[in-house]
Amino acid sequence: MDPARNIMIDRAPTGPMEEQPIELVERKGTGHPDTICDSIMEAVCLDLCREYRKAFGHICHHNIDKALLVAGRSLPETGGGMVIEPMKIIFGDRATYSCDATLVPVGDIAESAARNWIRKNLRFVDPDAHVIFQNEIKPGSPELTDAFSRPDVVANDTSVGVGYAPLSETERLVLATERHLNSSELKRSFPEIGEDIKIMGYRSGRNLTLTVAAAFVDRYVRHPKMYFERKIELQQELLRFVESENHLLTSVNIDINTLDDPSRGEGGMYLTVLGTSAEGGDGGQVGRGNRVNGLIPFNRPQSTEAAAGKNPVNHVGKIYNILSHEIAARIHRDTPGVREVTVLLCSQIGKPVDRPLIASVQLCLDPGTGVDEARRQARNIIEEELDGIAGFCIRLADGYYPVC
């Protein structure tokens, strides 16, 4: 019989997030340079997984969670500006280039995945004209590559994944507002709003302020007066949207592009040619953006691991971070009386991925909830999820779970 797993379940030392006096939550949207890097490298990872399975019947070693987006140069202006220097995407880290005497075109796969993602998600970026691709992905080290040939799947790192459930009201509204701003519905009404969106949610008591950075696409803005008029209309649309989300807040304030200065004319507006600051204002890097639940929740425990691009077979930096959120969501959903839950999974390099060094759970319970029964149910859920980790990893490789 397998030895018992090390699972610890305790009561949370503090109350739920909704009762904390201050909460800060950030979301970097689809066209933010950091999110572009995360999304592209995850797309590369998924395409490599498909190619490896097609060619060899299994996923080979790869960890491509390193990428850099070097901003280009542009000259935005009302009515339409120009890009004068393309941005550059540098692919990095490690992947398997050959197996069983068969070569894998890793660089071609990476570039194709990036081009496809850009065409699908960034309306105004032409990957042929606006982006230079540079492949710096190298073969993996013998020790880490060898881990893929062992009979048992073992962790390739000592790392901690952390997840929680449910989302707080602030977290839910920040996530929903960015998704609304990047929805096809809003783009039909506000075609001038680019994909580069960043939202910071600040809740004080029951009062929420959303600070929104939204890149305007210059070709749709005829003059500065139109820009500021449309910004007011966008603010009204977002206030309407937030109210439709059935929140319990006392007040919601929305500020958009707070660096703007009407007295500076075109220099006082957030204008872009392509709808992303990566064209000339800001670079990007994997791991600097959203956590795997799509948010940067400053009041919550977080992992610094970059999940995007890590392999889904044995890299606990991806597996444990996503699985911890899935476990937390199931405990919250299926265990009566659990108001909020946080899950931490810690691995040891070389040990089986279904046997974490520690699975630590903190439960915030409704008054009157039996602690022992809640612990028992939470433990059973953790055991079931770890027993099914092989199927979970297959779903990771199929792109079932978003990572940013």
Backbone torsions as a table, in degrees:
resi	resn	phi	psi	omega
1	MET	NA	140.3	178.8
2	ASP	-66.0	143.7	177.0
3	PRO	-65.9	153.8	-178.9
4	ALA	-63.8	143.4	176.7
5	ARG	-75.1	154.0	178.8
6	ASN	-87.0	96.1	-178.2
7	ILE	-122.0	126.5	178.3
8	MET	-121.6	128.0	-178.6
9	ILE	-126.5	119.0	-177.7
10	ASP	-128.9	167.6	172.2
11	ARG	-78.5	143.9	179.9
12	ALA	-65.6	141.5	-178.5
13	PRO	-72.6	-17.2	179.8
14	THR	-129.8	171.7	178.6
15	GLY	-76.2	179.7	-178.2
16	PRO	-66.1	161.9	-176.6
17	MET	-58.1	-35.5	-177.6
18	GLU	-59.9	-23.5	-178.2
19	GLU	-94.2	-3.5	177.1
20	GLN	-73.6	140.2	-174.8
21	PRO	-66.6	-34.3	-177.5
22	ILE	-127.5	139.8	176.6
23	GLU	-141.6	136.1	178.6
24	LEU	-127.5	128.0	-176.8
25	VAL	-139.9	133.0	179.6
26	GLU	-120.5	150.4	173.7
27	ARG	-139.0	125.2	174.0
28	LYS	-99.7	121.2	-171.0
29	GLY	-79.0	-177.3	-171.4
30	THR	-51.7	-43.8	-174.2
31	GLY	-94.1	6.4	174.9
32	HIS	-68.3	139.4	-176.4
33	PRO	-54.5	-39.0	178.4
34	ASP	-66.8	-40.8	179.1
35	THR	-68.3	-35.4	175.4
36	ILE	-58.4	-46.4	180.0
37	CYS	-62.0	-48.6	179.3
38	ASP	-58.3	-47.4	-174.6
39	SER	-66.5	-41.5	-179.2
40	ILE	-67.5	-44.3	-177.9
41	MET	-68.8	-30.5	173.7
42	GLU	-68.9	-38.0	176.3
43	ALA	-62.6	-40.0	177.2
44	VAL	-62.7	-44.8	179.4
45	CYS	-58.2	-47.1	-178.4
46	LEU	-64.5	-39.2	178.3
47	ASP	-68.1	-37.3	175.8
48	LEU	-64.5	-41.3	178.1
49	CYS	-59.0	-43.6	179.3
50	ARG	-63.9	-42.7	-178.8
51	GLU	-66.7	-43.7	179.3
52	TYR	-61.3	-45.6	-178.7
53	ARG	-65.9	-37.9	179.0
54	LYS	-66.1	-41.7	-175.1
55	ALA	-82.3	-36.1	-170.4
56	PHE	-124.7	-8.1	-179.5
57	GLY	82.8	3.4	178.1
58	HIS	-155.8	163.9	179.1
59	ILE	-85.6	128.2	178.4
60	CYS	-89.2	167.7	-179.8
61	HIS	-60.9	132.5	169.5
62	HIS	-164.1	143.2	170.5
63	ASN	-143.6	102.9	-175.5
64	ILE	-119.8	53.0	-179.4
65	ASP	-95.7	26.6	174.8
66	LYS	-124.4	123.4	176.1
67	ALA	-157.5	150.5	-179.4
68	LEU	-132.0	130.6	173.3
69	LEU	-105.3	115.1	178.4
70	VAL	-93.0	120.3	-177.3
71	ALA	-62.3	146.9	175.9
72	GLY	-87.6	-152.7	175.8
73	ARG	-135.9	137.3	-179.5
74	SER	-142.5	161.8	176.7
75	LEU	-126.8	81.2	178.7
76	PRO	-72.3	145.9	173.8
77	GLU	-157.4	155.5	-178.8
78	THR	-57.1	137.8	-177.3
79	GLY	89.4	-15.8	177.9
80	GLY	126.8	118.5	177.1
81	GLY	-103.9	-151.0	-177.1
82	MET	-146.5	155.7	172.0
83	VAL	-95.2	125.4	-177.0
84	ILE	-108.3	-11.4	174.6
85	GLU	-150.6	126.9	-176.9
86	PRO	-68.8	155.3	171.1
87	MET	-76.2	163.8	-179.5
88	LYS	-128.6	135.2	174.7
89	ILE	-113.7	121.3	-178.9
90	ILE	-107.0	116.0	176.7
91	PHE	-84.3	135.0	-178.8
92	GLY	-136.1	177.6	176.6
93	ASP	87.6	-140.1	-163.6
94	ARG	-130.7	147.7	175.1
95	ALA	-159.5	161.1	178.7
96	THR	-83.4	121.7	-178.9
97	TYR	-96.4	-17.0	179.0
98	SER	-154.5	148.0	177.4
99	CYS	-153.5	135.8	-179.2
100	ASP	52.3	40.2	178.2
101	ALA	66.5	14.2	177.8
102	THR	-108.2	130.1	-179.7
103	LEU	-83.9	145.6	176.5
104	VAL	-116.7	121.4	-178.5
105	PRO	-77.9	71.9	-173.2
106	VAL	-57.0	-46.0	-178.9
107	GLY	-61.5	-43.1	178.8
108	ASP	-64.9	-40.1	179.1
109	ILE	-63.9	-43.2	179.9
110	ALA	-61.9	-47.1	-178.3
111	GLU	-66.1	-40.0	179.0
112	SER	-64.2	-42.8	178.8
113	ALA	-62.4	-41.2	179.7
114	ALA	-65.3	-45.7	179.3
115	ARG	-60.3	-43.9	-179.4
116	ASN	-63.6	-42.1	179.6
117	TRP	-64.4	-42.9	-179.5
118	ILE	-62.2	-45.9	-179.7
119	ARG	-61.3	-33.8	-176.5
120	LYS	-80.2	-29.7	-168.2
121	ASN	-116.2	-19.7	-177.8
122	LEU	-119.0	102.0	-169.2
123	ARG	-57.5	-35.6	-169.1
124	PHE	-107.9	0.3	-179.7
125	VAL	-94.7	119.9	174.9
126	ASP	-96.0	110.7	-176.0
127	PRO	-63.4	-19.7	178.1
128	ASP	-79.7	-31.6	-175.3
129	ALA	-103.3	-28.6	-169.3
130	HIS	-109.2	-3.0	-175.3
131	VAL	-135.5	137.1	169.4
132	ILE	-107.9	134.6	-179.6
133	PHE	-109.2	137.1	-179.9
134	GLN	-131.9	116.9	-177.7
135	ASN	-92.0	116.8	175.7
136	GLU	-122.2	24.5	177.2
137	ILE	-77.2	125.4	-177.1
138	LYS	-113.5	162.9	174.5
139	PRO	-61.2	152.1	-177.1
140	GLY	-77.5	164.6	177.3
141	SER	-70.1	149.7	-178.8
142	PRO	-57.3	-39.0	-176.4
143	GLU	-64.6	-46.8	-178.6
144	LEU	-73.6	-34.0	177.7
145	THR	-66.4	-36.6	-179.0
146	ASP	-64.0	-27.8	-178.9
147	ALA	-60.1	-24.8	-179.3
148	PHE	-76.7	-16.7	-178.3
149	SER	-97.6	1.0	179.3
150	ARG	-79.5	152.8	-177.7
151	PRO	-65.5	-34.8	178.2
152	ASP	-102.5	140.1	177.9
153	VAL	-77.4	118.5	-177.5
154	VAL	-117.1	152.1	-178.8
155	ALA	-64.6	137.5	-179.7
156	ASN	-96.0	10.2	-179.4
157	ASP	-160.3	158.4	168.6
158	THR	-98.6	113.0	-169.2
159	SER	-154.6	166.3	179.5
160	VAL	-122.9	130.6	171.0
161	GLY	-108.5	143.7	-177.4
162	VAL	-136.7	138.3	177.6
163	GLY	-145.8	165.8	-178.5
164	TYR	-153.1	165.1	176.6
165	ALA	-159.2	150.6	-5.5
166	PRO	-86.4	177.4	169.9
167	LEU	-65.0	143.3	172.4
168	SER	-73.2	168.5	178.9
169	GLU	-61.2	-40.4	178.2
170	THR	-63.5	-45.5	178.7
171	GLU	-60.3	-44.7	-179.1
172	ARG	-62.1	-41.5	-178.1
173	LEU	-71.6	-38.3	177.4
174	VAL	-62.2	-46.4	-179.7
175	LEU	-64.0	-45.3	-177.8
176	ALA	-66.6	-36.8	-177.9
177	THR	-67.4	-42.5	177.2
178	GLU	-64.3	-42.0	179.1
179	ARG	-63.5	-35.6	176.5
180	HIS	-66.3	-42.6	179.7
181	LEU	-62.7	-30.4	179.9
182	ASN	-102.2	17.9	177.9
183	SER	-84.7	153.7	177.3
184	SER	-64.0	-29.9	178.9
185	GLU	-62.6	-48.5	-179.3
186	LEU	-69.0	-36.3	-179.0
187	LYS	-63.7	-29.2	176.6
188	ARG	-66.7	-37.6	179.8
189	SER	-83.8	-31.2	-178.2
190	PHE	-130.2	70.6	-178.1
191	PRO	-63.0	-18.1	-179.0
192	GLU	-77.1	-8.3	179.6
193	ILE	-85.8	117.1	-179.3
194	GLY	-77.3	-177.1	-178.0
195	GLU	-84.3	-14.4	-178.8
196	ASP	-81.1	96.2	-179.2
197	ILE	-121.1	138.2	169.9
198	LYS	-135.9	134.5	-178.3
199	ILE	-127.5	131.6	171.2
200	MET	-114.4	121.3	176.0
201	GLY	-99.8	128.2	177.8
202	TYR	-124.6	113.0	177.4
203	ARG	-108.2	128.7	173.4
204	SER	-121.2	110.5	-173.1
205	GLY	63.2	-120.2	179.0
206	ARG	-108.9	20.3	-179.6
207	ASN	-113.2	127.8	-175.3
208	LEU	-117.2	133.3	171.6
209	THR	-117.1	126.1	174.7
210	LEU	-106.9	117.1	174.9
211	THR	-98.9	115.7	-171.9
212	VAL	-111.2	128.3	168.1
213	ALA	-106.2	118.4	-176.9
214	ALA	-129.6	116.8	179.4
215	ALA	-72.9	121.9	175.1
216	PHE	-88.4	140.8	178.6
217	VAL	-89.9	120.8	-166.9
218	ASP	-63.8	-30.1	-176.1
219	ARG	-63.6	-20.8	-179.3
220	TYR	-94.1	-3.4	-176.6
221	VAL	-110.2	110.2	-174.6
222	ARG	-79.5	-30.8	-178.2
223	HIS	-161.9	163.4	-177.3
224	PRO	-56.4	-38.2	-179.3
225	LYS	-58.7	-41.1	179.4
226	MET	-64.3	-40.6	-179.7
227	TYR	-56.9	-49.6	-176.0
228	PHE	-72.4	-29.7	174.7
229	GLU	-66.8	-44.0	-179.2
230	ARG	-69.1	-30.5	177.4
231	LYS	-64.8	-39.9	176.7
232	ILE	-64.8	-41.9	179.0
233	GLU	-64.1	-37.6	178.0
234	LEU	-66.4	-40.8	177.6
235	GLN	-59.3	-43.3	179.1
236	GLN	-64.6	-38.8	177.7
237	GLU	-64.0	-41.5	-179.5
238	LEU	-69.1	-37.6	175.7
239	LEU	-62.2	-41.1	177.2
240	ARG	-62.3	-43.8	-179.0
241	PHE	-63.0	-47.2	-178.7
242	VAL	-60.9	-40.4	178.2
243	GLU	-62.7	-31.8	-179.7
244	SER	-73.7	-10.0	-177.7
245	GLU	-86.2	8.9	172.3
246	ASN	56.4	51.9	179.1
247	HIS	-90.3	170.3	179.9
248	LEU	-113.0	20.2	-179.3
249	LEU	-75.1	154.2	177.2
250	THR	-78.0	-40.6	-179.0
251	SER	-149.4	152.0	175.8
252	VAL	-133.0	126.8	176.2
253	ASN	-118.1	137.1	-179.4
254	ILE	-124.8	121.2	177.0
255	ASP	-113.2	131.5	-175.7
256	ILE	-118.7	129.4	174.9
257	ASN	49.2	64.9	-172.1
258	THR	-72.7	-7.7	173.6
259	LEU	-80.0	-12.4	-178.1
260	ASP	-56.8	146.2	177.6
261	ASP	-143.5	102.1	-177.0
262	PRO	-56.6	-26.6	-177.7
263	SER	-71.8	-12.6	-177.5
264	ARG	-98.3	8.3	177.7
265	GLY	62.1	-134.3	-177.9
266	GLU	-66.8	-23.3	178.1
267	GLY	-74.2	-11.1	-177.7
268	GLY	-105.0	23.9	-179.2
269	MET	-128.3	152.8	176.7
270	TYR	-91.0	85.1	-179.8
271	LEU	-107.7	142.1	173.6
272	THR	-134.9	160.0	176.1
273	VAL	-84.9	-37.2	-170.9
274	LEU	-114.0	0.2	178.8
275	GLY	86.5	9.6	176.7
276	THR	-142.7	140.8	178.6
277	SER	-68.4	-12.0	178.2
278	ALA	-64.8	-17.2	179.2
279	GLU	-68.9	-20.5	-177.1
280	GLY	-172.7	-9.1	-172.8
281	GLY	-110.9	-27.5	-170.3
282	ASP	-155.7	134.8	174.1
283	GLY	-86.7	-179.4	-179.0
284	GLY	-145.2	164.2	-177.8
285	GLN	-154.4	144.9	176.6
286	VAL	-62.6	138.1	173.5
287	GLY	90.5	-5.7	-179.3
288	ARG	-94.6	1.2	-174.6
289	GLY	-109.6	-137.5	-174.1
290	ASN	-66.9	151.0	170.1
291	ARG	-76.2	-179.6	-170.1
292	VAL	-67.4	-15.8	175.8
293	ASN	-92.4	10.8	174.8
294	GLY	86.7	8.4	-175.3
295	LEU	-133.8	161.9	169.0
296	ILE	-117.3	90.4	-173.4
297	PRO	-93.2	101.5	-169.4
298	PHE	-69.4	-20.2	179.9
299	ASN	-88.9	-5.4	-176.3
300	ARG	-103.5	155.6	168.7
301	PRO	-65.0	138.9	-176.9
302	GLN	-136.0	153.9	169.5
303	SER	-94.7	147.6	175.4
304	THR	-91.8	2.0	178.6
305	GLU	-65.3	142.3	170.6
306	ALA	-93.8	109.3	-178.1
307	ALA	-74.7	-32.6	-175.1
308	ALA	-61.5	128.8	176.1
309	GLY	90.1	-16.5	178.0
310	LYS	-71.1	148.0	-178.5
311	ASN	-69.4	149.2	-176.6
312	PRO	-91.7	8.1	-176.5
313	VAL	-91.3	-49.7	-175.2
314	ASN	-141.0	6.3	-179.8
315	HIS	-89.2	103.6	-175.4
316	VAL	-67.3	-19.0	175.4
317	GLY	-60.7	-27.2	172.7
318	LYS	-95.5	-51.7	-171.9
319	ILE	-59.9	-51.2	-174.0
320	TYR	-71.7	-33.8	-179.7
321	ASN	-67.0	-41.1	179.2
322	ILE	-76.4	-41.7	-179.5
323	LEU	-63.3	-36.5	179.9
324	SER	-61.9	-37.7	175.6
325	HIS	-67.7	-39.3	179.2
326	GLU	-65.7	-41.6	177.5
327	ILE	-63.6	-45.0	-179.9
328	ALA	-60.2	-43.1	-179.1
329	ALA	-63.3	-40.1	-179.1
330	ARG	-70.3	-41.1	177.0
331	ILE	-59.9	-44.8	-179.6
332	HIS	-64.5	-38.9	-176.6
333	ARG	-75.2	-38.1	-168.0
334	ASP	-105.4	-5.5	-179.2
335	THR	-110.4	109.6	-178.6
336	PRO	-58.5	138.2	175.3
337	GLY	87.7	-3.9	177.5
338	VAL	-85.4	113.5	-178.5
339	ARG	-84.7	-35.8	-179.9
340	GLU	-156.5	149.2	-177.6
341	VAL	-145.2	141.7	174.2
342	THR	-123.7	135.1	-177.4
343	VAL	-123.9	130.7	173.8
344	LEU	-121.8	130.3	177.0
345	LEU	-120.2	123.3	-180.0
346	CYS	-115.3	131.0	-179.8
347	SER	-101.5	166.0	166.2
348	GLN	-123.7	129.3	-179.6
349	ILE	-57.0	135.2	179.7
350	GLY	87.0	-8.5	179.1
351	LYS	-97.0	154.6	-179.0
352	PRO	-56.5	138.6	-176.8
353	VAL	-67.6	-21.5	178.2
354	ASP	-87.4	6.4	178.7
355	ARG	-127.1	72.2	179.6
356	PRO	-61.7	152.1	175.1
357	LEU	-56.3	-39.8	176.9
358	ILE	-153.9	137.4	167.8
359	ALA	-114.1	109.8	-174.6
360	SER	-110.6	130.0	-177.8
361	VAL	-127.3	134.9	174.4
362	GLN	-118.1	124.4	-176.6
363	LEU	-108.8	131.2	169.3
364	CYS	-104.4	114.3	-170.2
365	LEU	-106.6	149.5	171.0
366	ASP	-65.7	149.4	177.0
367	PRO	-55.9	137.4	177.7
368	GLY	88.1	-5.7	179.5
369	THR	-74.9	135.2	179.2
370	GLY	-71.9	120.4	-175.8
371	VAL	-65.9	-44.8	-176.0
372	ASP	-62.5	-42.3	-179.9
373	GLU	-67.8	-39.2	177.5
374	ALA	-62.9	-41.8	177.7
375	ARG	-62.5	-43.0	-178.7
376	ARG	-61.7	-45.6	-178.7
377	GLN	-67.7	-40.1	178.9
378	ALA	-63.1	-41.9	178.6
379	ARG	-61.7	-43.0	179.6
380	ASN	-61.6	-39.8	179.3
381	ILE	-64.5	-44.3	179.5
382	ILE	-61.2	-45.4	179.0
383	GLU	-58.9	-45.0	-179.7
384	GLU	-63.4	-42.6	-178.6
385	GLU	-67.8	-39.7	178.3
386	LEU	-70.5	-35.5	175.3
387	ASP	-62.2	-31.6	-178.2
388	GLY	-97.9	21.8	-172.6
389	ILE	-67.3	-26.6	178.7
390	ALA	-63.9	-44.8	176.9
391	GLY	-66.2	-35.2	176.6
392	PHE	-61.4	-42.0	-179.5
393	CYS	-66.3	-35.3	175.8
394	ILE	-62.6	-41.8	178.2
395	ARG	-65.3	-35.8	174.6
396	LEU	-59.4	-46.3	-178.4
397	ALA	-65.5	-26.6	178.1
398	ASP	-85.4	0.4	178.0
399	GLY	78.2	23.4	-177.2
400	TYR	-68.3	-30.7	-175.9
401	TYR	-111.5	126.5	174.0
402	PRO	-69.4	156.1	-179.0
403	VAL	-120.3	0.1	179.4
404	CYS	-154.4	NA	NA
